Amino acid sequence: MSGINDTVEAYSPVSSFQSRSPSLRYDDVVKRYEKLMWRILGGRSDANIRFVELCSLLQSLGFEVRVRGSHHVFRKEGVEEHLNIQEDGRMAKVYQVRQVRNVILKYGLAEKNDA
């Protein structure tokens, strides 16, 4: 998974997470994203996906984010859909996690990210 190091620093909520965990290594971040990807693709814990983790995962998949108020709109070249993600407390909204899963599966982003 390339670009994760850039993503961790680019998205401020994860940077704040990293500052709370000074011993966080690149391998730990990779494992965390892989685990999160499997949780999303598995579809059994849609209500337990943290907002900042979902946003960081989308950025690691190559999506660009535009923030307008509470709306985080993610776009990627070659992906027709725009993903509008909003925070529900500290968690991502369940239906938005489903939308992200559908886009990942439709465009094969999980496989592209592993290569």
N, C-alpha and C positions, 0 to 999 in steps of 0.2 A: 504494500500500500504506500504509494509515493505521495508526497505532499502533506503528510500528517503533521510533520514538524512545523511547516508553515501555518497550517490550520490552527494548531494549538496556540500559536502566538497571535494569529489574525483575529480570532474571535474572543473578545474580552471576557465573557463569562468563564471560558475555559482557562484563560490566563489567570483569572482570579482563583480558580480551582487549583491550578498548578502552583500558585504562590502559597496556598495552604498545604501543599504536599511537595516540599522542596526536594525530596528524594525520587520524584517521579522521573522515570527514564523513558527513552524513546520506545524500548521494547514493551514497557508497561502500557504506553499509549496505544501501540499497535494492538496488543491483546485486548485492551478495553474496547477499541473500535470493532474488532472482530467479534467480540462477545455481544456488543450492542447490535451489530448487524444480524447475528443469529437470533437474538431476541426479537428484533423487528420482523425478520423473515418468518420466524416461527409463529407469530401472531397470537401467542398465548398471554403476553404481558403488555398489551397496548396501553393499558392504564398506568403502567409503571415505568414509562420512558420519560426521563428528565428532559425538560425543554432545551437546556444548554447542550446536553449530549446529542440530541437530535439535530440541532443546528450545526454543531461541530462535525457530525457525521456527514451531513449534506455538503458542507464545505470541503471535507476530505474527499468527497466523490466528485468534486469539481464544480459545484454550484456556486454562483455568485449571489450575495445577499444584498438586498436593499431594505432598509428599515424605515418605516413610516409609522410613528407612534408605537403601538403594540404589535403591528403587523410586520413580520419578517418574511419578505417575498424572495424566494429562491428561484433562480433561473440557470439554465445550462444550455449551451449550444448543442443542438441535436435532440433536445428534449422539448416536446411540444408543450407540455404542461408547465405552468408556473405553480410553485408550491407556496401557499400562504400559511405560515405557521404562527400561532399565537400561544402565549403562555397561559396556563390555567394553574395558578399558584406557582409551584416549581416544576410542574409536570407539563408535558405536551398534551394537547387534546387528543382523545382517542381516535376520532375520525380522521384527524390530520396524520396520525401515525399510520393509519390504514392507507391514506393517500400516498404517503412516502413509500410504503411497502409496495403498492401497486406500480409506482413509477420505477422503483428499483428492479422489480421483476419484469416489467414491460420492456425496459431498455437494457436489461442484463447488466446493470451497473455493479452488482456484487461480483460478477466474474471479471469485469474490466478492472475493478479495483484490486483484485487479487493478483493480476498479472504484472 
